[in-house]
Amino acid sequence: GADPAWAAAPVPIRATYTWTGSGSNDHWDNVANWSFPGAGWPDDCYDDAVIPSSPYGFAVELVTEQIDDLTIEGDAAFSSQTPAIETLTVDSLTLIGECEIQLSGARVRTQTCSD
């Protein structure tokens, strides 16, 4: 038979989520705002997030999360979902093309990701 300890060990799944902004709000943790609707949002060290280029840029209301990589391909305005300062911690941050990043009551920082 299978070793129960081995069978119960979760297998990390690497995923890349692309922001669509299609949800009813701009919340980071709204699954409808991501390219994997119904499959969550980037929320752990195995997840990458892409904020694509858009003619008007994207507004994103952050929650405190730690993810692997964040790629921003155009203008983005980050704010906090709550009155507290929310922090998105990323292992790496990549800016592609011409980008203007605005932060209002939110923080994006780099730090080695550890689950």
Secondary structure, DSSP 8 states (H G I E B T S, - for coil): ---HHHHHS-----EEEEB---SSS-BTT-GGGBSSTTS--S-STTEEEEE---TT-EEEEE-SEEEEEEEE-S-EEEEESSSS-EEEEEEEEEE-SS--EEEESEEEEE-----
